[in-house]
Amino acid sequence: MNARVSLFVKARQSHAAAKLMVCVAGCALLSGCVGNPFADAQVDPRSPIAKEVPKLVRADAAYPTFAGVPAVPKDVRPRKQYGVAAGQNDQAAADLEQATAETTWTLQHTTDAFAAEARATVGPDLPAATTADTEAFAAALRKRATPPPPAKH
């Protein structure tokens, strides 16, 4: 069997010259990007900040250094406590899921008492409407919805 030993083993080395030419061409194209685009940059005189730029830009300005990086604050909790707090949140979430699982919700025998209390709060039941009442109500609505006759000129 003529299978390769690995998928990452190259079968032939004949494309080395082509790869070299591609790399040279890529380097030649990228060499046009070398330079400082801000060296000759000008501020648009119509800009609202044009008057402020000369006051703020100084050629002899000091650049920041790594010595200027502030020290690590001392009044924050250690890194391990963030993990402890995250674990506590995860535990609280798991406790909440367990407490509100589908098996924990049951109907109590006080459902009838709750329904009776709700009915007492709302008031007495209305009498059931008959078909004649419904038809009379619908006829009254149709009469009200009839447009007026067209105006005579």
RAZI-V802730 format. One record per residue. N is the residue number from 1. PSI is psi in degrees with one decimal (NA if undefined). OMEGA is omega in radians with two decimals (* if undefined). Layout:
{{N & PSI & OMEGA} {N & PSI & OMEGA}}
This chain:
{{1 & 140.6 & -3.07} {2 & 43.2 & -3.14} {3 & 150.8 & 3.08} {4 & 153.3 & 3.11} {5 & -37.1 & -3.10} {6 & 156.7 & 3.08} {7 & -17.9 & -3.06} {8 & 1.9 & 3.11} {9 & 131.7 & -3.14} {10 & 138.6 & -3.12} {11 & -42.4 & -3.09} {12 & 155.9 & 3.12} {13 & 19.6 & -3.04} {14 & -12.4 & -3.08} {15 & 14.1 & -3.10} {16 & -40.6 & -3.13} {17 & -40.1 & 3.14} {18 & -40.3 & 3.12} {19 & -39.7 & 3.11} {20 & -41.9 & 3.13} {21 & -38.2 & 3.11} {22 & -41.9 & 3.12} {23 & -41.9 & 3.12} {24 & -42.7 & 3.13} {25 & -40.3 & 3.10} {26 & -41.7 & 3.11} {27 & -38.2 & 3.13} {28 & -40.5 & 3.13} {29 & -40.4 & -3.13} {30 & -18.7 & -3.13} {31 & -21.0 & 3.08} {32 & -15.3 & -3.13} {33 & -7.8 & -3.10} {34 & 133.6 & 3.12} {35 & 175.6 & -3.14} {36 & 105.4 & -3.11} {37 & -13.3 & -3.09} {38 & -3.5 & -3.10} {39 & -42.0 & -3.11} {40 & 21.9 & -3.13} {41 & 137.9 & 3.14} {42 & 148.0 & 3.09} {43 & 133.6 & 3.12} {44 & 122.7 & -3.11} {45 & -19.6 & 3.12} {46 & -7.0 & -3.10} {47 & 145.5 & 3.13} {48 & -16.6 & 3.14} {49 & 7.5 & -3.06} {50 & -35.9 & -3.13} {51 & -26.9 & -3.10} {52 & -25.5 & -3.04} {53 & -48.3 & -3.13} {54 & -29.5 & 3.13} {55 & -33.5 & -3.05} {56 & -25.7 & -3.08} {57 & 124.0 & 3.09} {58 & 135.3 & -3.13} {59 & -28.3 & -3.10} {60 & 19.5 & -3.12} {61 & 143.0 & 3.13} {62 & 135.3 & 3.09} {63 & 147.7 & 3.12} {64 & 151.4 & 3.11} {65 & 171.3 & 3.11} {66 & -19.9 & 3.09} {67 & -20.9 & 3.14} {68 & -4.1 & 3.12} {69 & 128.4 & -3.10} {70 & 155.8 & 3.13} {71 & 162.2 & 3.12} {72 & 130.1 & -3.12} {73 & 147.8 & -3.10} {74 & -13.0 & -3.05} {75 & 21.0 & 3.07} {76 & 156.4 & -3.11} {77 & 155.3 & 3.12} {78 & 158.8 & -3.08} {79 & -37.0 & -3.10} {80 & -29.5 & -3.13} {81 & -26.5 & 3.04} {82 & -41.8 & 3.10} {83 & -38.7 & 3.11} {84 & -43.8 & 3.13} {85 & -38.3 & 3.11} {86 & -39.9 & 3.09} {87 & -38.1 & 3.10} {88 & -39.1 & 3.10} {89 & -41.6 & 3.11} {90 & -40.4 & 3.13} {91 & -40.8 & 3.10} {92 & -39.3 & 3.11} {93 & -42.1 & 3.13} {94 & -39.7 & 3.10} {95 & -41.4 & 3.13} {96 & -42.1 & 3.11} {97 & -39.9 & 3.14} {98 & -38.6 & -3.12} {99 & -25.7 & -3.10} {100 & 21.7 & 3.12} {101 & 162.0 & -3.08} {102 & -31.8 & -3.09} {103 & -12.4 & -3.11} {104 & -12.3 & -3.12} {105 & 119.4 & 3.10} {106 & 153.7 & 3.05} {107 & 134.9 & 3.12} {108 & 170.9 & 3.12} {109 & 2.4 & -3.11} {110 & 15.5 & -3.13} {111 & -41.1 & 3.12} {112 & -38.1 & 3.12} {113 & -39.8 & 3.11} {114 & -42.9 & 3.14} {115 & -40.7 & 3.13} {116 & -39.3 & 3.11} {117 & -40.4 & 3.12} {118 & -40.5 & 3.11} {119 & -38.2 & 3.13} {120 & -35.7 & 3.13} {121 & -40.1 & -3.08} {122 & -39.6 & -3.12} {123 & -177.7 & -3.09} {124 & 154.3 & 3.10} {125 & 145.3 & 3.07} {126 & 149.6 & 3.10} {127 & 147.9 & -3.13} {128 & 136.0 & -3.14} {129 & 142.0 & 3.10} {130 & 169.0 & 3.13} {131 & -36.6 & -3.14} {132 & -39.7 & 3.11} {133 & -41.8 & -3.12} {134 & -42.4 & 3.13} {135 & -38.9 & 3.13} {136 & -40.7 & 3.12} {137 & -41.9 & 3.14} {138 & -38.2 & 3.13} {139 & -39.6 & 3.12} {140 & -39.1 & 3.11} {141 & -39.0 & 3.11} {142 & -38.5 & -3.14} {143 & -39.8 & 3.12} {144 & -30.3 & -3.08} {145 & -7.5 & -3.14} {146 & 126.4 & -3.13} {147 & 156.4 & 3.12} {148 & 159.6 & 3.11} {149 & 154.2 & -3.14} {150 & 150.0 & 3.14} {151 & 141.6 & 3.13} {152 & 135.2 & -3.12} {153 & NA & *}}
